[in-house]
Amino acid sequence: MRIAVTGSIATDHLMTFPGRFTDQLVADRLHTVSLSFLVDKLDVRRGGVGANIAFGMGQLGTRPILVGAAGADFDEYRAWLERHGVDTDSVRISETLHTARFVCTTDADHNQIGSFYTGAMSEARLIELKTVADRVGGLDLVLIGADDPEAMLRHTEECRTRNIPFAADFSQQIARMNGEEIRILVDGAAYLFSNEYEKGLIETKTGWSDDEVLSRVGHRITTLGARGVRIERKGEDPVEVGCPEEERKADPTGVGDAFRAGFLSGLAWGVSLERAAQVGCMLATLVIETVGTQEYRLRRSHFMERFTKAYGDEAAAEVRAHLS
């Protein structure tokens, strides 16, 4: 099963300032702030929802096709993704813009000052899925992940025109999109991903009830945080899957992306929706135990040991056949 993952590609530059921002602010000079902070720590992490999801799928051996836009500075990141099983040949490289970047400084009180540079991400709207499909011999599913809004709309419309099944997963971009744009992204999706808050926001912005949304998509997949995930299909009983026990909680960033990577890998393997959701929850648990969205290590024996403990021998036997 050939799955294309469209979405943002970015790097995070995270700095730590040992003092307090508030100690540097002069009350009657806030209208002319000019400050520079000497930081003592810098972490550069790979990110972007498209890249995060593709990385997780690559770890599970399903060779996803990453579709997005990056800058000429993408070479090292590309090598990392390719080394971990991701097809990056459909990533557009901008001739003028850098890869999207989040730069953030955190002080001793955990206050943050951050900026997000969209950069090359704005060129994702120039990518045509037909070119991607022709290169790989056709696409069986396209995940429309959070990206340049115009790109998300274009990819969705192209999937409809070319009869390519698609999954709607706009996550953080839902905040800036209006009801009409969300209706375009949702209508006809084979799968609709969201968390509980986004689920309510989708219904509020579109004006559609829960039943109306269900009537317009194949499956609605709602992540429930520590409670796992719920999968709904109109006219059928929902499927609910819990999360494996955590060994620790280090960093929640990228957990949702990891779930999607596991779930989509399950679809690629052809296992049941319940089993796919279990794989997603197991991968998400590995990510929450690690600082960074792509810093976890998937060791097959360790993965299966924990998966078996969480979901039983029968479930593990099905998944092991594909991981091996």
N, C-alpha and C positions, 0 to 999 in steps of 0.2 A: 504494500500500500504506500503510494507516494504522497506524502504530506508536506505542503509548503507552509512555513510559518512566517507571516508578515508581521512586522512590528519594529519598535525602536531598537537602535544599536547605540550604546552610549558607554562612557566611562565616568566613574565617580572619583572625584579628588577630594578626600576628606581630611581636614586638618584640625589639630587640637591646639587651642590657645590656653596656657596654664593659668591665666588670670581671669578676670571678670569683665565682660563688655561694659557693664554698668559703671564700673570704676573709671572708665575712660570718657564717659559722657558728661558734658557740661550743660546744666539745665537750660541756661539762657542762650546756648549756641547750637541747639538741635537743628535749626534751620540751615546751618552751614557746616554740617559734619564732615570732617576730613580725617580719617583714621587709618592707620596701618598697624596690623598686629603681627608680632614676631611669634610664629608658631614653632612648636618643638616636635611635631609629629605629622607625617603625611602618609596616608594610605591611598593607593590608587587601585581601584577595583573595577573589574569588568562588569557591565550591566546592560540595561535596556531590556524591555520585556521580550522582544523577539529573540534576542541573543540568549537570554536566560532560558527560555522555553526550549529553544533549539539545542542548547548545551545539555539540558536534562535528557532530552530524547536521544541525543548522541551517546550519552552515558549508558542508556538502556539498549543501544545497538540498532535503533530504527532509522538512522541516516536521514534526518530531516533536511529540507531545503530551506535555508534562511533567505528571506526576501526583505530587503531594506536598503537604506542608503547610509554610506559612511564617507569619511574623508580619506585623503592620501595617507593619513597617519594610521590607517586601519591594518597595516601589514602584520604587526605583531599580534594584534587581536585575532586576525584571520587565521594565522598559524596556530594559535591556541585552540580555536574552534575546530579547525580541520583535524587537529591532533586528537580531538575528542569526538570525532565522528559526525561533524556537521558539514553539509555541502554548502559552501559559501560562494559558489560561482555565479549566483544570481544577485549578489549584493552590488548595488550601483555605487561606484566611487566618484565622488564629486571632484571636479577640476579646480574648484575655488574655495570650498568650505571644509572645515575640520569636522571630525566625528562629533556628534552631540556630546555635551559634557555637563555634569553637575559638579559645581565647586562649592564646598561648604566648610565653614569654620565653626567649631563648637568650643564654648568656654568651660570653665570649671563648674559652672552652675547648670550645664547642659543647655544653655541658650545657644541658638544657631543663627548664623547669617549665611545665606546660600543664594546661588544664582544658577539658572539652567540655561545653557546655550544650546539652541536647537540645531544650529549648524546644518550639516548635510542631511539631517532628517527631513528637512523641507523638500528635498528632491525625491523622496520616496513616491510622490504623486506622479513622477515621470516614468515609473516602472510599469510595464505591461505584462500581465500574467501569461498571456499567450506565448510570449517569448520564453518564459520560464517553462511552461508546459511543453513547448516544442523541444526544448533542450533535453528534458528528462523523459520524454515519451508519454506525456499526459500527467494530470494531477487528479488524485482521488479525493482530496480534501484540502481546503485552504483555511488556515486559522487567520482571521482578521484581528490582529492584536493592536494594542494602543500604539499609535504612530502619528505622523502628520495627518490631521483630520481629513484633508483633501485626498490623501492616499487611501485612507480607510474607506471613504465613500467610493472612490474609483475602483478599488479592488472588489468591493461588495457588488457593485453594478456589473463589473466584468464577469464575476462568478455567475451571476444570474443570466447574463447574456450568453455565456458559453456553457451553461448547465453544469457548472462545477460545484459540488456541495461545499458549503462554507460554514465555519463556526464563528459566531460573533463574540468578541471578547475585548471590549473597549475600556475596561477598568478605569484608570485615572482620567481618561479623556472624557468620561461621561459628564464631568463637572463643567466643561466648557461647551458641550454640545447642546443644541436645542432639541425640542421634542420631535420636529420633523426629521432632523438628521438621525436621531436615535431610531425612529420608526423605519427609516431606510436601511439602517444597519441590522436591525432585528428581523424584519419581515422575510420569511423564507429560510432562515438559518437552520441548518441541520442540528446545530448545538448552540445554545446561548449560555455563556459563562458569566457569573457575577458572584459577589459576596452578598450577604443579607442586606447591607445598607444600600448597595448599588441596585439590588432587586427592587427595593422600594422607590428609589430614585427613577429607575426606568419606568415604573408604573405611573409615577407622578408626572414626569416630563412628557410621556407619550399620551397620557390620558387613557391608557388601556388597563383593564383589570387584570388580575393574575390569570383568569381563565382566557381572556382575550390574547394575552401574550402566549400562553400555552397553545392556543389554536393556530398561532402563526409560526411556531418553531417546531422542530422535530423533538428535541429534548431540551429541558431547562435544567442547568446544573448550577446549584447554589452552594458555595462553600460556607461552612458554619463555624469557622474558627476551630477551637479545640474540640468541638462536637463532630467534626468531620464534614460530610457533604450529603446533599440530598439531590437525587436525580428524578425529574418528573417528566411524564409524557401524558398528553391528554387522553383521558379514558382509561388510564392504567394506574395501579397503586404505585406510590413513590418508592424509590429504592434509597435507603439510607445506609451510609457506611461510616463507621467511627474511625478515629485516628489511633495508630499504635502508641504505646507508652513512650514518652520522651525520656531520654537519658539526661538531658539538660535543655535549657532554653537560652541560647546565646544571642540570636538575632533573627527577628521575624521577617526581615527584608527578603523578598524573593520567594516566600513560601507559596504564594498563589501561583507563581510561574512554575514552580516545581510540580505542584499538583497537576497543572495542565500538561506538563511534559509527560508525567506518568500516565495520565488518562489517555492522551493521544497515542502514546506508545501501545497501550492496551488495545486501542482501536486498530492500530496497525497490525497487531498480532492476531486480531480477530477473536479476542476473548469477550466475555459478557461485559455489559456496562458495569455491573457490580464489581467484577474482577478488575476492570480498568480503573475504577475509582479507588480500589484498594491499593493498586500500584501507585496511583497518584498520591494518596495519603501517606504511603510509606516513604516516597521520595521527598514529600514536603516535610516530613519529620526529620529526615537527614539534614535538610537545609536549615531548619530552625535551630538545630544543634550546632551550627557552624556560622562563624562571622563571615559575611560576604555571600553573594548570590551564586557564585560559581566556584567556591572554594572547597566544597564537599568532595569526598572521594567515595565512589560507589564500588565497594568490594562485593562481588557476587555472593560469596559464602556468608558474609555478614548481613547483607541485604536479605537473603533468603532465610537466614536464622531468625531475624526479627519479624519478617513477613509471616513466617510459619507460626511464631508465637502469637501474633496479632490476629491472624485470620484462619489458621488451621491447616492441616496437612493437605486436604483436598484442593484448597485454593492455591497452596504453595506448589503443588505438583503441576498445576496448569501453567503457572507463571514460570517455574523453573525450566520448563521445556523450551521457552522462548529465550530466557536469559542465557542458557547454556550455548 
